[in-house]
Amino acid sequence: MANDTSTQSCPFDNDTFPWPRAAECPLHPPPRYAVVRESDPIKRVKAWDGSDVWVVTKMKDFRDVLTSPHFSASPETHGYPSVSPARAAQSKSYQTFITMDPPEHGQYRRTLTKEFMMKRIDELRPFVQETLDALLEQIIGKGAPADFIQDVALPLPSMVISIMLGVPYQDHARLQQLSSNRMNLDISPELLRQSAQEMEQYIDCLLREKERDPGEGKDLLSRLAIEWINPGKLSHADAVQMGVLLYLAGHETTANQIGLGLLSLLEDPGQVKALIADPSLVKGAVEEMLRFHSITHMNSARVATADVMIGGQLIRKGEGVFAPVQAANHDPEAFPEPDRFDIRRDGKGASHVAFSFGVHQCLGQPLARLELQVLFETLFKRLPTLRLAVPFDALEFKRNGNVFGLVSLPVEW
């Protein structure tokens, strides 16, 4: 079965980074991580532009890099690495707080902190549930087969982030295309810049309307206008970048996580039966999906701002480092049998770093968890016989994006 494929049987590429996933085991991280972790866990490799960069493959070293004050997340710092020309164009042209260092990072992040506190996120639960129920009713009404990505996994988080931000959902198709372009590692830098500019122009126009008339602040962008922009505590330009970031992160990542999480369950009917018999397993199942898939597989680029020792390896000032979450989340020292998908994994499963680690840990993780939990609490109650409508080998995966996922997921019941 796909979830049991041994990484040792998969071929690996040379030391030009990023490393590819193996065609015969696409749900697993690139097998090169496991090989390198055993022999040279902090590995010097070549990037696309010929520069030398370090790749860390162990959980401990991952955490040390992301909590050290001697690494910068800013693309403006000399030596900052990238995984493709498109990624370089985006990171150096469009700055948000996720690519800022303290103290600036904290100052901007605090403008959004209360928006993602558990109390406010829990207020969205009825809407998430109603939205999911309506989407499932639609696919049941149309009948099998259905593309779970296009019919449920993508529209659910898109509708939720739209209502949360105050973005008209009727514009979602174009915004999703622009978002997809910005996540594509292989796209031309010119098209990426064009997509970024169009997306910014959209949020810019919407935000100006909310600044003129924020009403009672029923959505996040309106509250930004009331509490931060109009009083002069946050510039309009910075707020635009925040809005773009939140829309990008608020649907693309969760949609891909839903699709891959469902696929792993459908590949192991015994775990589906366990979920149906014991709904209390859902929270642990969601954490295992997050750990196992680690879909933001091309993140955590850093550059050393001083000479620093990590895992016994000296990394000098100005040298770039990649700390991939998929490598850390499949470290056998952190997770026994890491390439086994197990919804009953012990308490260690929740110690994953799917949302990264340190000060840049994902702000929106409570929202992602809520959406995933509601979906998998509900799905198999409504469709207990849900199954793949095509062979596993016929599935197409997104291999050229900053976020890993499925192009489509045909299902029947």
N, C-alpha and C positions, 0 to 999 in steps of 0.2 A: 504494500500500500504506500501511497505517496508520503504519509507522515513517518513511515518507518525506514525510508531510504537511507542507507549509510552514506555519510559524506565521504568516507574513505574510497568509495567506488567511483566518485565523480572526478572528472579531470579538472585541472586548474590552469589558469593563465600564467604568464610570466609576472615579473615584478613591476609592471606598469599599472598604476592605480587609477580608477577603481577596478577591482576584480569582478568578473562576471559570475552570476549564478549558473549552476550546471543545468543543462537542458532537461536532464532526466530527473532532477530533484529541485524544481523551482521554488518550492516552499521553504527550502533551507537557505541559509546565508551562503555566499560564495565559499566553496570548500577550501579555498586558499587560506581563509582565516584559521581553520582548525589545524592545518599543516604548519603554518607560521607560528601559531600559539605554542606548539610543542617545541619548536626548535629556536625561534627567534621572536619572542612575543612583542617586542618593540622593533619594528622592521623599517629599514630605510628603503624607500621605493621611488619610482619616477612618476611624476604627474604628467598630464597631457601636454604641458608646455615645456617639458624637459627638466623642470625643477625637481630637486630632491625634497621629499617630505617623509615624515615618520608616520607609521600607522600603529596604534596600540590595539591589542587584541584581548587583553585580560580585563576583567571587571575592576580589579583593584587599581590598575594603571589608568583605566578610563575615569574612575572617580577622582584619582589624584590630579589628572590633567584638568578636569572640569571644576575642581575646587581650588586649584593653585592660583595665587594672585599673580603668578609670573607667566600667565598665558592670556593673550588678548583674543576676543571674539570679533574685533573690528577689522573689516576688510581694508581700512585705511592704514593699518599697521603694516610696516614693511615686512615682507615675507609671508603674508597671509596666503594660504593655499586655496585652490579651487579644483573641482573635479571635471570641469569642462569649460569651453569658451563661453557658453551661455550662462553658466553659473557665475563665472568671473564677471561678465557684463552686468548681471543682476546685482551681485553683492557689492560691486564698487559704484553702482549708479544709484541704488535705492536703499537708503538707510532707515532702519527702524530700531526700536529699543532692543530687539533680540540680537542685534549685531553691535551693541554698545557695551562698553566696559563700565564698571562702577567708577564714580558714583552716578554718572549720567543715566546708566541703565536703570538703577533703582528709582530715580526721580520720575522717569517716564512710566515705568511699570506700575508705580503706585497709583497712577491715575486710573488704572483699570482693575486694581486688586479687588475692590469690593464687588465689582461686577461678576466675579467668578468665585465668590465665597459660596459655601455649600447652601446656605439659607436661600440666597437668590437663585441659584441653579435649581434647587428643589422646587421652587415656584414654577419652573418650566415643566415639571413632570407631567401634569395633566395635559398640557399641549403636546408634549412628545408622544404621550400615549394615544391621544385622539388622532394625531397625524398618522402614526403608525397603523392604527386600526383602520383608518380610511384607506391607506395605501394597500393594506392586505385585502380589504373588501374589494378594491378595484381589481387586483390580480385574480382573486377568486371568481369575481364576476366575469372576467374575460376568459378564464379557463387556462389550463396548461397547454403548452409550456409558457414560461415567463422568463424574462431576463431580470434576475433579482437585482443586478446592479442598477439598471436604468429604471426599473419599476419601484424599487424600495430603498436600496442602499444609498443611492445618490440623492433622491428627492427628500428623504427624511432629514438628514443633517442640513441640506440646503434650505428647507422650509424653516427649520429651527433657527439657524443662524440669521436668516432673513428677518424673521419676526423679532429676534433678539436685538439685532442691529437697527432695525427699521428700514430695511432695504426692500423695495417692492418685489415680490416673488416673480411677477410676470417678466422681470428682466433676467431671471436666473440662467436661461439658456446661453445668452451672450456672455454673462459674467463667468459661467462655468468654462466656456471655451477659452476665455482670457486667462482664467486660473490655470487651466490645463497647459496652456502655452508657457506660462511662467514656471511650471513645475518640470517642464521637459528639458532634460540635460543636453539633448542633441539639436535643439532648435537653433536657428541662426541668431546671433546676438541682435541683429537688426529687428527681426520679428519679435524677439523677446522684449526689446525696448518699446516697440510699437504697442504690444499688448499691455505692458506695464503702464504706459502713458494713457492708453484708453481707459484702463481700469481706474487709474488715479483721477482722470477727468470726470468719470462717472461719480466716484465717491466725493470728489470736490464739489460738484454741482449739488448732490444730495445733501451734503453737510452744510452748504451755504443756506439752503432752504431751511434746515433745522436751526441754524443760528438765528435766522430771521424770525422763525416761529417754532420754538421747541415745544410749545404746548405745556403739558404737565410732566414732560420727561418720561413718556411711557416706553421708550426704547433707549438702547445704549448710546447711540449717536446723539440723540436729543439730550440725554443726561450729560454727555461730554460738553455739549454746547452750553447748557445751563451752569454746570459746576466748574468748568475749566476754561473753555474757549472765550465765552463772552466776558467773564471776569478778568481775562488777560493772563491767566495762569498757564495756558497752553496755546501755542500758535495754531492757526488753522492748518498750515502746511504739515505740522507734526501730527495733527489729528487725522488728516487725510491718510497719511502713511499707516496710522494705527487701524483705521477703518479697512484699508486694503488688506493689511496683515490678518485681521480678525476674520474677514470674509474668506480669504484664501485658506487659512488654517482651520476655519470652522466647519468646512464641509468636505474638502478634498481628502484630508487624512482620515476622518471618521468613515466616509463612504468606502474607502479602500479597506479599512480595518474590518468593517462589517462583512464585506465580500469574502475576504480571506478567512475570517473567523468562521463564517458559515461553511466555507469549503472544507476546512479542517474537520468540522463536526460531521459533515456529510460523508467524508472519507472514513469515518469511524462510527458506524451506526450504534455501537455499544455505548458510546459516550452520549449520543443523542437520547437513547433510552434512559440513561442515568439522569440526564437533565430533566426529562419528562417526569420520572419517578420522584425526583428530589429537587424541587426548584431552588432550594438553598444553595445548590452548587453553582448557580448562575454567576455570582460575584467572583468566585474563584475561577470559573471558566473564562470570564472576561479578562481577568488578570493574565491567565495563561495565553489567551489570544494575543494580548498586547506584548507579552514577553516573546512568544514563539515567532511572531511575524515581524516585529520591530520595523514597521513599514517605512519610517523616515530613515531610510538606510544610507543616505548620503548627507548626513548632517555633522555637526560638532567639529567644524574646522577651527583650528586655533593656531596662533603663532607665539613663540616664546618671546617674552620681553626682557628676559635675563637668562643667564645660564642656569639650568635647573636639572636636578636628578629625578628621573621617573623610572621606577622599577629597576634601578641599578644602571640605567642608561643616561648618559649626559646629553641633554638637548640644549644646544647653544642659542643664544639670543638671535632672533631673526629667522629661526628654522620653523617651518610649518609642520603641523601635526593634524592628523585625522584621528578622531576618537569615535568610531562607528558604534551606534547602539546595538546593531545586530551582532557584532563581535562580542560585546560585553554580555549581552543577554543569552549567548550560547557558550559561555565559558563554563566548562564542566566543574571548575572549582566553586562556582557560584550556584550552578544548577545541575545536579546529577542527571545524566542522560539528557542533555540539553536539546537534542534533536528529536526527542519524543514529545508529542503533543499530549498533555495529560491534564484534564480539567480538575483532577483530584490531587494535583501536585501539592506538596505540603506548604506550610506557611512561607517558605522561602520564595514561592512563586510571586508573592506580592512585592518582593524586593527588586524587581526588574527596573530597568532604566529606559523603558520605552518612551517616556516623556522627558528624557535626558536627565541631567543631574546638576546640582549646584544652583547658582543664582539664575541661570537661564532655563531652569526646568519649566516645562510648558505650563503657561498660565491657564489654558483652557482644559486641563485634564479632568476637572470635575464634570464639565459638560460632556466630554467624550464618554466618560464612564457612565453617566446617566443614560445617554442615548443607547449605548451598547447593552446596558443592563435591561432597560425597558424592552429593547428589541428581542433579546434572547429569553427574557421572561415570558414573552408573548408568542413568539413565532411558532414554536412547536405545539403550543396549545391549540392554535388555529390550524396549523398544517402539520400534524404529527407524521404524515407519510412523505414529507418533503424529501426530494432526492435529486441528484444530478440528472439532467435530461440528455447529456452527451458524455462520452468517455472523458476521463481526466485528461488524457493526452490531447484532446481537441480544444482544451481551454487556452486562451491567449492571455499572456501576462504583460503588464506594463514594465518593461525592462529598462527603459531609457528615461525614467523620471526620477525626480528627487524623492518621490513617494512610490513605493512598490505596491502593486495591486493587480486586479483583474480588469481586462477590457470589458468582459461580459461574464455572466454566470447563469447559463440556461438551467432552469429547474422545472420539475413537474411534481405532481402529488396524486 
